[in-house]
Amino acid sequence: MVSSSFFGGLAARAFFLMSSHTHFADQPTYTANTIDAIKALQTWYDNTTGLWDTTGWWNSANCLTTLADFAVLNPTSSTDLDIPNTIQNTYEQAQKTAVSAVKSLSVAGLPISTYTRISKRALSKRGFENFLNDYYDDEGWWALAMIRSHDVGVYGMGDQQYLQAAEEIFEDMHAGNSSCGGIYWSKVGTYTNAIANELFLSVAASLANRVPGKKDYYLAIAQTQWNWFKNSGLINSDNLINDGLTDDCKNNGMTTWTYNQGVILGGLVELYKASGDASLLNQASTIAGAAISTLSRNGVLYEGCEPNCGSDGAQFKGVFMRNLRYLQQEQPQQVFASFILANADAIWANDRNKANNQLGPTWNGPLAIATAGTQSSALDTLVGAVAVS
């Protein structure tokens, strides 16, 4: 655990990076921008598959999470945008779409996911196996999407089906024991990476806060996972999280992708809610401050692979901003709110096709090709702006 003075220095540096951007839009403006961007995202939605064209399997889970987050904030506009029906249709259709997944890491350590839709078939009796595949991180994204869909609550008791799906996915993740501790990235390899383990923590803690009668079960797993994670070596001396561990369970020094700094924030917020341990929020704030300070250009979040991050890397920044917003709402700090708003303003001004409100991967411009992945990633920031403005 780093000292509060260390975090104070990071926060000061981050605030300095944004000091020239002090005039932000108001909440109605951010809401209107978000609605326009959601309409653009939905032009890629395929009702038949329940997935978003132009992006991958795990990315579609993030598209759904983004929509659910907005629906929680603004139920009326959510209904107008037909988000409740999108949630239900995705739940019903996506798990019927058999997807073969193959993943690798580039020389630079950028994950590269390839998905092939095999066929469509009827649900089995259990019904959830097609939210499962060979990669525990993919499963974690869908579990969180189901949890946030449950949080919308638009179907009354019916929304319990989403929570049940998340529980089923979690149990599959729970079987992924790594020889280093935590869980492996996949069922077909022995790489222990940060993202799968952060997702495992976040799903466990989220379920502890939502499943009646099973809080102790999920909380114990989440606490064990966090105790392992913080001592695993994944968090480096700069308070950033590298991509994974070597075969001998040491920090591999690979890239500190923005999403690895993000998911942990949401996981720690959920674990704080379940346990009441305020030190978890301080740890989250330290990581967030380090990421804002180190992984930004001119006050705007930047991924080192931009603008050619593929479908995986193009999703990363939104994951960070989404979870930063969760942290900001639990432990408000002006530097976090200002960072979210500054990024939302940059996206709308510099990274938007004004004819159709499509959003690209480089938030401070210039606009590059837009996909459902880049759109939902940028949308995470716009939704965050609605929440904190």
C-alpha positions as CSV (number, residue, x, y, z in Angstrom):
1,M,0.0,0.0,0.0
2,V,1.4,3.4,-1.0
3,S,1.2,6.5,1.1
4,S,-1.5,9.1,0.7
5,S,1.2,11.7,0.0
6,F,2.3,9.6,-3.0
7,F,-1.3,9.5,-4.4
8,G,-1.5,13.3,-3.7
9,G,1.5,13.8,-5.9
10,L,-0.1,11.8,-8.7
11,A,-3.4,13.6,-8.4
12,A,-1.7,16.9,-8.5
13,R,0.2,16.0,-11.7
14,A,-3.0,14.6,-13.3
15,F,-4.9,17.8,-12.4
16,F,-2.1,19.9,-13.9
17,L,-2.4,18.0,-17.1
18,M,-6.0,19.1,-17.3
19,S,-5.6,22.6,-15.9
20,S,-6.2,24.2,-19.3
21,H,-9.6,22.5,-19.6
22,T,-11.7,24.0,-16.9
23,H,-15.0,24.8,-18.6
24,F,-17.2,21.7,-19.1
25,A,-20.6,21.1,-20.6
26,D,-23.7,20.5,-18.5
27,Q,-25.5,17.3,-17.8
28,P,-28.3,17.8,-20.4
29,T,-25.6,18.3,-23.1
30,Y,-23.7,15.1,-22.0
31,T,-27.0,13.2,-22.0
32,A,-28.0,14.4,-25.5
33,N,-24.5,13.5,-26.8
34,T,-24.8,10.0,-25.2
35,I,-28.2,9.4,-26.7
36,D,-26.9,10.3,-30.1
37,A,-23.9,8.0,-29.7
38,I,-26.1,5.2,-28.5
39,K,-28.3,5.5,-31.6
40,A,-25.1,5.3,-33.7
41,L,-23.9,2.2,-31.8
42,Q,-27.2,0.5,-32.4
43,T,-26.8,0.7,-36.2
44,W,-24.3,-2.1,-35.7
45,Y,-26.6,-4.3,-33.6
46,D,-27.8,-7.6,-35.1
47,N,-31.1,-8.7,-33.6
48,T,-30.6,-12.2,-34.9
49,T,-27.3,-12.9,-33.1
50,G,-27.7,-10.5,-30.2
51,L,-24.2,-9.2,-31.0
52,W,-22.7,-6.0,-32.5
53,D,-21.3,-6.3,-36.0
54,T,-17.7,-4.9,-36.7
55,T,-16.4,-6.1,-33.3
56,G,-15.7,-9.2,-31.3
57,W,-17.4,-11.5,-28.8
58,W,-16.0,-10.0,-25.6
59,N,-16.5,-6.5,-27.1
60,S,-20.2,-7.2,-27.5
61,A,-20.4,-7.9,-23.8
62,N,-18.9,-4.5,-23.2
63,C,-21.4,-2.9,-25.6
64,L,-24.2,-4.4,-23.5
65,T,-22.6,-3.2,-20.2
66,T,-22.3,0.4,-21.6
67,L,-26.0,0.4,-22.5
68,A,-27.0,-1.1,-19.1
69,D,-24.9,1.5,-17.3
70,F,-26.8,4.3,-19.1
71,A,-30.1,2.6,-18.4
72,V,-29.4,2.6,-14.7
73,L,-28.7,6.4,-14.9
74,N,-31.6,7.3,-17.2
75,P,-34.4,4.8,-17.3
76,T,-36.7,7.1,-19.3
77,S,-34.3,7.7,-22.2
78,S,-33.3,4.0,-21.9
79,T,-36.9,3.0,-22.7
80,D,-37.0,5.4,-25.6
81,L,-33.8,3.9,-26.9
82,D,-35.3,0.3,-26.5
83,I,-32.3,-0.7,-24.3
84,P,-34.4,-3.1,-22.1
85,N,-35.4,-5.1,-25.2
86,T,-31.8,-5.0,-26.4
87,I,-30.7,-6.5,-23.1
88,Q,-33.3,-9.2,-23.2
89,N,-32.6,-10.0,-26.9
90,T,-28.9,-10.2,-26.3
91,Y,-29.4,-12.5,-23.3
92,E,-31.6,-14.8,-25.4
93,Q,-29.7,-14.8,-28.7
94,A,-26.0,-14.3,-27.9
95,Q,-25.8,-17.5,-25.9
96,K,-27.3,-19.4,-28.8
97,T,-24.5,-18.3,-31.1
98,A,-21.7,-20.8,-30.9
99,V,-18.4,-19.0,-31.1
100,S,-14.9,-20.5,-31.6
101,A,-12.2,-18.3,-30.0
102,V,-8.5,-18.1,-30.6
103,K,-6.3,-15.6,-28.8
104,S,-2.6,-14.7,-29.0
105,L,-0.3,-11.8,-27.9
106,S,1.5,-9.7,-30.4
107,V,5.2,-8.9,-30.0
108,A,4.2,-5.8,-28.2
109,G,1.9,-7.8,-25.9
110,L,-1.3,-6.6,-27.5
111,P,-4.0,-9.3,-27.2
112,I,-5.4,-10.4,-30.6
113,S,-8.8,-12.2,-30.5
114,T,-10.2,-14.1,-33.4
115,Y,-13.8,-15.3,-33.2
116,T,-15.6,-17.6,-35.7
117,R,-19.4,-18.0,-35.4
118,I,-20.0,-21.7,-35.9
119,S,-23.7,-22.2,-36.0
120,K,-26.9,-21.3,-34.2
121,R,-28.6,-24.0,-32.1
122,A,-31.3,-24.3,-29.5
123,L,-30.5,-23.7,-25.9
124,S,-29.7,-26.7,-23.8
125,K,-31.5,-27.4,-20.5
126,R,-28.9,-25.4,-18.6
127,G,-28.8,-22.7,-21.2
128,F,-25.7,-20.8,-20.4
129,E,-22.8,-22.7,-22.1
130,N,-22.4,-20.3,-24.9
131,F,-21.5,-17.5,-22.6
132,L,-18.6,-19.8,-21.8
133,N,-15.6,-20.5,-24.0
134,D,-11.9,-21.3,-23.6
135,Y,-11.0,-17.9,-22.2
136,Y,-11.8,-16.8,-18.7
137,D,-11.5,-13.1,-19.5
138,D,-14.2,-13.4,-22.1
139,E,-16.4,-15.2,-19.5
140,G,-15.7,-12.4,-17.0
141,W,-16.9,-9.7,-19.5
142,W,-20.1,-11.5,-20.1
143,A,-20.6,-12.1,-16.3
144,L,-20.3,-8.4,-15.7
145,A,-22.6,-7.6,-18.6
146,M,-25.2,-9.9,-17.0
147,I,-24.7,-8.3,-13.6
148,R,-25.2,-4.8,-15.0
149,S,-28.2,-6.0,-17.0
150,H,-29.7,-7.3,-13.7
151,D,-29.0,-3.8,-12.1
152,V,-31.3,-2.2,-14.7
153,G,-34.2,-4.2,-13.2
154,V,-36.7,-3.5,-15.9
155,Y,-38.2,-7.0,-15.9
156,G,-38.9,-7.3,-12.2
157,M,-38.2,-10.8,-11.0
158,G,-37.4,-11.7,-14.6
159,D,-34.1,-10.0,-14.3
160,Q,-32.9,-12.7,-11.9
161,Q,-32.2,-14.7,-15.1
162,Y,-29.3,-12.4,-15.7
163,L,-27.9,-12.8,-12.2
164,Q,-28.2,-16.6,-12.5
165,A,-26.3,-16.5,-15.8
166,A,-23.5,-14.5,-14.1
167,E,-23.4,-17.1,-11.3
168,E,-23.0,-19.9,-13.8
169,I,-20.3,-18.1,-15.6
170,F,-18.5,-17.4,-12.3
171,E,-18.4,-21.0,-11.3
172,D,-16.6,-21.9,-14.6
173,M,-14.1,-19.1,-14.0
174,H,-13.6,-20.4,-10.4
175,A,-12.3,-23.7,-11.9
176,G,-9.4,-21.9,-13.7
177,N,-6.8,-22.3,-10.9
178,S,-3.4,-21.1,-11.9
179,S,-0.2,-22.6,-10.5
180,C,0.8,-19.0,-9.6
181,G,-2.4,-18.4,-7.7
182,G,-5.5,-16.7,-9.0
183,I,-6.8,-18.1,-12.3
184,Y,-5.3,-18.7,-15.8
185,W,-6.1,-16.6,-18.8
186,S,-7.5,-19.7,-20.6
187,K,-8.4,-23.3,-20.5
188,V,-5.9,-24.1,-23.3
189,G,-2.7,-22.4,-21.9
190,T,-0.8,-21.6,-18.7
191,Y,-0.5,-17.8,-18.9
192,T,-1.6,-16.0,-15.7
193,N,-2.5,-12.5,-16.8
194,A,-3.9,-9.5,-15.0
195,I,-7.2,-9.0,-16.8
196,A,-8.7,-12.5,-16.2
197,N,-7.8,-12.2,-12.5
198,E,-9.2,-8.6,-12.2
199,L,-12.4,-9.8,-13.8
200,F,-12.6,-12.8,-11.4
201,L,-12.3,-10.4,-8.5
202,S,-14.9,-8.0,-9.8
203,V,-17.4,-10.7,-10.6
204,A,-17.0,-12.3,-7.2
205,A,-17.4,-9.0,-5.3
206,S,-20.3,-7.9,-7.5
207,L,-22.1,-11.1,-6.8
208,A,-21.4,-10.8,-3.0
209,N,-23.4,-7.5,-3.2
210,R,-26.3,-8.9,-5.2
211,V,-27.1,-12.6,-4.5
212,P,-29.2,-13.0,-1.4
213,G,-28.0,-15.7,1.0
214,K,-24.6,-16.2,-0.7
215,K,-22.8,-13.0,0.3
216,D,-20.3,-14.9,2.6
217,Y,-19.5,-17.3,-0.2
218,Y,-18.7,-14.7,-2.8
219,L,-17.1,-12.3,-0.4
220,A,-14.6,-14.9,0.9
221,I,-13.5,-15.7,-2.7
222,A,-13.2,-12.0,-3.5
223,Q,-11.1,-11.3,-0.5
224,T,-8.8,-14.3,-1.1
225,Q,-8.4,-13.2,-4.7
226,W,-7.5,-9.6,-3.8
227,N,-5.1,-10.7,-1.2
228,W,-3.4,-12.9,-3.8
229,F,-3.5,-10.2,-6.5
230,K,-2.0,-7.4,-4.4
231,N,0.9,-9.7,-3.4
232,S,1.4,-11.3,-6.8
233,G,3.8,-8.8,-8.2
234,L,1.3,-7.7,-11.0
235,I,1.2,-4.2,-9.5
236,N,4.6,-2.6,-10.2
237,S,6.6,0.0,-8.4
238,D,4.8,2.8,-10.3
239,N,1.4,1.6,-9.1
240,L,0.5,0.4,-12.5
241,I,-0.5,-3.1,-13.5
242,N,1.5,-5.0,-16.1
243,D,-0.1,-7.5,-18.4
244,G,0.8,-10.7,-16.5
245,L,3.2,-13.1,-14.9
246,T,6.1,-15.1,-16.2
247,D,6.3,-18.9,-16.0
248,D,8.0,-18.5,-12.6
249,C,5.3,-16.2,-11.4
250,K,7.1,-12.9,-11.6
251,N,5.8,-9.6,-13.1
252,N,6.6,-10.0,-16.9
253,G,7.1,-6.3,-17.4
254,M,4.7,-6.2,-20.4
255,T,2.6,-3.2,-21.3
256,T,0.4,-1.5,-18.7
257,W,-2.7,-1.4,-20.8
258,T,-5.4,1.0,-19.7
259,Y,-8.0,-1.7,-19.1
260,N,-5.7,-3.4,-16.6
261,Q,-5.8,-0.2,-14.6
262,G,-9.6,-0.1,-15.0
263,V,-11.2,-3.3,-14.1
264,I,-9.4,-3.4,-10.7
265,L,-11.0,-0.1,-9.8
266,G,-14.5,-1.5,-10.2
267,G,-13.5,-4.7,-8.4
268,L,-12.2,-2.8,-5.4
269,V,-15.3,-0.6,-5.3
270,E,-17.5,-3.7,-5.2
271,L,-15.3,-5.3,-2.6
272,Y,-15.4,-2.2,-0.4
273,K,-19.2,-2.2,-0.6
274,A,-19.3,-5.9,0.4
275,S,-16.7,-5.6,3.2
276,G,-16.7,-2.0,4.4
277,D,-12.9,-1.8,4.2
278,A,-12.1,1.8,3.2
279,S,-8.5,1.0,2.5
280,L,-9.7,-0.7,-0.8
281,L,-10.9,2.7,-2.1
282,N,-7.5,4.3,-1.3
283,Q,-5.7,1.5,-3.2
284,A,-8.1,2.0,-6.1
285,S,-7.5,5.8,-6.1
286,T,-3.7,5.2,-6.1
287,I,-3.9,3.1,-9.2
288,A,-6.3,5.5,-10.9
289,G,-4.1,8.5,-10.2
290,A,-1.0,6.6,-11.5
291,A,-2.9,5.7,-14.7
292,I,-4.3,9.2,-15.3
293,S,-0.8,10.7,-14.7
294,T,1.1,8.2,-16.9
295,L,-1.3,7.0,-19.6
296,S,-2.6,10.4,-20.8
297,R,-1.5,12.9,-23.5
298,N,-2.6,16.5,-23.0
299,G,-5.1,15.4,-20.4
300,V,-6.7,12.7,-22.6
301,L,-6.4,9.0,-22.1
302,Y,-4.1,7.4,-24.7
303,E,-3.4,3.8,-25.6
304,G,0.2,3.2,-26.8
305,C,-1.0,1.2,-29.8
306,E,-3.2,4.0,-31.2
307,P,-4.6,4.3,-33.8
308,N,-4.0,0.7,-34.8
309,C,-5.1,-1.2,-31.7
310,G,-7.2,-3.9,-33.4
311,S,-10.6,-4.8,-32.0
312,D,-9.2,-5.7,-28.6
313,G,-7.0,-2.7,-27.8
314,A,-9.6,-0.3,-29.2
315,Q,-11.9,-1.4,-26.3
316,F,-9.4,-0.8,-23.5
317,K,-9.8,2.9,-22.7
318,G,-13.5,2.7,-22.2
319,V,-13.1,0.0,-19.6
320,F,-10.8,2.3,-17.6
321,M,-13.2,5.2,-17.9
322,R,-16.2,3.1,-16.9
323,N,-14.5,1.9,-13.8
324,L,-13.0,5.3,-12.9
325,R,-16.6,6.5,-12.9
326,Y,-17.6,3.8,-10.5
327,L,-14.7,4.8,-8.2
328,Q,-15.6,8.5,-8.5
329,Q,-19.2,7.9,-7.5
330,E,-18.1,6.0,-4.4
331,Q,-15.1,8.2,-3.4
332,P,-15.6,11.5,-5.2
333,Q,-12.4,13.4,-6.2
334,Q,-12.4,16.4,-8.4
335,V,-9.4,15.2,-10.4
336,F,-11.4,12.1,-11.4
337,A,-14.5,14.0,-12.3
338,S,-12.6,16.5,-14.3
339,F,-10.7,13.8,-16.2
340,I,-13.9,12.1,-17.2
341,L,-15.5,15.3,-18.4
342,A,-12.3,16.5,-20.2
343,N,-12.2,13.2,-22.1
344,A,-15.9,13.3,-23.0
345,D,-15.5,16.8,-24.4
346,A,-12.4,15.8,-26.4
347,I,-14.3,12.8,-27.9
348,W,-17.2,14.9,-29.0
349,A,-15.1,17.7,-30.4
350,N,-12.2,15.8,-32.0
351,D,-13.1,12.1,-32.5
352,R,-16.6,12.2,-34.0
353,N,-18.0,11.9,-37.5
354,K,-20.5,14.7,-37.2
355,A,-22.7,13.3,-39.9
356,N,-23.6,10.1,-38.0
357,N,-22.0,10.6,-34.6
358,Q,-19.6,7.6,-35.0
359,L,-16.7,7.7,-32.6
360,G,-13.2,6.4,-33.2
361,P,-10.3,5.1,-31.2
362,T,-8.2,8.3,-30.6
363,W,-10.2,10.6,-28.4
364,N,-8.2,13.7,-29.1
365,G,-8.3,13.1,-32.8
366,P,-7.8,12.7,-35.6
367,L,-10.9,10.6,-36.3
368,A,-10.0,7.1,-37.5
369,I,-12.3,4.3,-38.6
370,A,-15.2,3.7,-36.2
371,T,-16.6,0.3,-35.1
372,A,-19.0,-0.9,-32.5
373,G,-16.0,-1.5,-30.3
374,T,-14.6,2.1,-30.6
375,Q,-18.1,3.5,-30.3
376,S,-18.9,1.6,-27.1
377,S,-15.5,2.4,-25.6
378,A,-16.0,6.1,-26.2
379,L,-19.6,5.8,-24.9
380,D,-18.2,4.6,-21.6
381,T,-16.7,8.0,-21.2
382,L,-19.9,9.8,-22.3
383,V,-22.0,7.8,-19.8
384,G,-19.4,8.6,-17.2
385,A,-19.8,12.3,-18.0
386,V,-23.6,12.0,-17.5
387,A,-23.0,10.5,-14.1
388,V,-20.5,13.0,-12.7
389,S,-21.7,16.3,-14.3
